Amino acid sequence: MKKISFATISILLTLIIIILFFSLKTNRVYDTEDQVGKQIAKVELDLLNEKKIFNTKNLSKNQFTLINFFASWCGPCRKEHKYLVQLSKKKNLKIFGVNFKDEKANANEFLKKLGNPYYLIASDYTGKKSISFGIYGIPETILIDKNLIILKKYVGPINKKDVKTILELIKNQ
């Protein structure tokens, strides 16, 4: 067996240190700002309570659509739900729900207890199709216009301040 020289070990350690140094400088914070102003992905989703497929291009029929990714098992989803119910009363805004990695019966029970703010609900049982929207956790909410352009994206539960921002955005356009 050959002896590994001091020079070889030094080179390998130097390379490892360089790689670690540059990887520490990489920004790993999930930032959705780059998605604002871009068109949402065209994705087909199964509807939660119907044996139909929904294509996101159909959202262009709405003046504004708030796409909300939720699940019955999600505590923050329960926290934001009252704000979605409040927003659902606006005539120029439709709320499209995407039930994320959840059982159909649990999702329906969740909506029965807390109210249903959604005009339509799709299901992403595996969570794979939601990735096309840049979703990595829930709740997440995307506000789009009739051209399917993202106006605002919220990571985490929406709150009273977010409701004000959403109302301003849909009023001013």
C-alpha positions in Angstrom: 0.0 0.0 0.0 1.3 3.4 -1.0 2.0 6.0 1.6 -0.1 9.2 1.2 2.2 12.1 1.1 1.9 15.2 3.3 1.4 17.3 0.1 -1.6 15.2 -1.0 -3.2 15.5 2.4 -2.5 19.2 2.5 -4.1 19.7 -0.9 -7.2 17.8 0.0 -7.7 19.6 3.3 -7.2 23.0 1.5 -9.8 22.0 -1.0 -12.3 21.0 1.7 -11.7 24.2 3.6 -12.2 26.3 0.4 -15.5 24.5 -0.4 -16.8 24.9 3.1 -15.8 28.6 3.1 -17.7 29.4 -0.1 -20.7 27.3 0.9 -21.0 29.4 4.1 -21.3 32.5 2.0 -24.2 31.1 0.1 -27.6 32.7 1.0 -29.9 29.8 2.0 -32.8 31.9 3.2 -35.9 31.1 1.3 -36.9 34.3 -0.5 -40.0 34.6 -2.7 -39.4 38.2 -3.8 -38.0 37.0 -7.1 -41.4 35.4 -7.9 -43.4 38.7 -7.6 -44.1 40.1 -11.0 -43.8 36.6 -12.7 -46.6 34.4 -14.0 -47.7 31.5 -11.8 -46.9 28.0 -13.1 -49.6 26.3 -15.2 -50.4 23.2 -13.1 -53.2 20.7 -13.2 -54.6 19.8 -9.8 -57.3 17.3 -8.7 -60.3 19.0 -7.2 -60.9 18.0 -3.5 -64.5 17.0 -3.7 -65.0 16.3 -7.4 -63.6 13.9 -9.9 -62.3 16.7 -12.0 -59.0 18.2 -13.0 -58.4 21.9 -12.6 -55.9 23.8 -14.6 -54.5 27.0 -13.0 -54.9 28.9 -16.3 -58.6 28.9 -15.4 -57.8 31.4 -12.6 -57.5 34.1 -15.3 -61.3 34.3 -15.2 -61.1 36.0 -11.9 -60.1 39.7 -11.5 -57.9 38.7 -8.5 -57.2 35.3 -7.0 -55.7 34.5 -3.6 -54.2 30.9 -3.8 -54.0 29.5 -0.3 -52.1 26.3 0.6 -53.5 24.8 3.8 -54.1 21.6 5.7 -56.3 20.5 8.6 -53.2 19.4 10.6 -51.5 22.8 10.3 -51.8 25.0 13.4 -50.9 28.3 11.6 -53.5 27.5 9.0 -56.2 27.6 11.7 -54.8 30.9 12.9 -55.0 32.5 9.5 -58.4 31.0 8.5 -60.5 33.9 10.0 -58.7 36.3 7.7 -59.4 34.2 4.7 -63.1 34.1 5.6 -63.0 37.9 5.9 -61.3 38.3 2.5 -63.7 35.9 0.8 -66.5 38.5 1.2 -64.7 40.8 -1.4 -66.4 40.7 -4.8 -63.3 41.2 -6.9 -61.3 38.6 -5.0 -61.7 34.8 -5.3 -59.9 32.5 -2.9 -58.6 29.2 -4.4 -57.6 26.6 -1.8 -55.0 23.9 -2.3 -55.3 21.2 0.4 -51.7 20.2 1.0 -50.7 16.6 2.1 -54.0 16.1 3.8 -56.8 13.5 3.9 -60.0 14.5 2.2 -62.2 13.8 5.2 -60.0 15.8 7.5 -59.9 18.8 5.1 -63.7 18.7 4.8 -64.1 18.6 8.6 -61.7 21.5 9.0 -63.8 23.6 6.6 -67.0 22.5 8.2 -65.8 23.7 11.6 -64.1 26.9 10.6 -66.1 27.9 7.5 -65.2 27.6 3.8 -63.7 30.8 2.3 -62.8 29.0 -0.9 -64.7 29.2 -4.1 -62.9 26.1 -5.3 -60.6 23.6 -3.6 -57.9 21.5 -5.1 -55.9 18.7 -3.5 -52.2 18.1 -3.6 -52.1 14.9 -1.5 -48.3 14.3 -2.2 -47.3 17.9 -2.1 -45.4 17.5 -5.4 -47.5 19.8 -7.5 -47.2 22.6 -5.0 -43.5 22.8 -5.6 -44.3 24.3 -9.0 -45.7 27.3 -7.1 -42.5 27.6 -5.0 -44.3 26.2 -2.0 -42.1 24.4 0.6 -44.3 24.6 3.7 -47.7 25.7 4.7 -49.5 28.0 5.0 -48.4 29.9 2.0 -50.6 32.3 0.0 -50.1 33.9 -3.4 -52.1 36.9 -4.7 -52.4 36.9 -8.5 -54.2 39.1 -11.0 -56.3 38.0 -14.0 -53.1 37.7 -16.1 -51.8 35.2 -13.6 -49.1 37.5 -12.5 -47.9 37.2 -8.9 -48.6 40.5 -7.0 -47.6 39.3 -3.6 -46.6 36.1 -1.9 -46.9 35.3 1.8 -44.8 32.6 3.6 -46.5 31.7 6.8 -50.0 32.6 8.1 -51.5 35.9 6.8 -52.5 38.3 9.5 -54.5 41.6 9.9 -51.7 43.6 8.4 -51.5 41.3 5.4 -55.3 41.6 4.9 -54.9 45.4 4.7 -52.1 45.0 2.1 -54.2 42.6 0.0 -57.2 45.0 0.1 -55.0 47.9 -1.0 -53.5 45.9 -3.8 -56.9 44.7 -5.2 -58.4 48.2 -4.8 -55.6 50.0 -6.6 -55.5 47.8 -9.7 
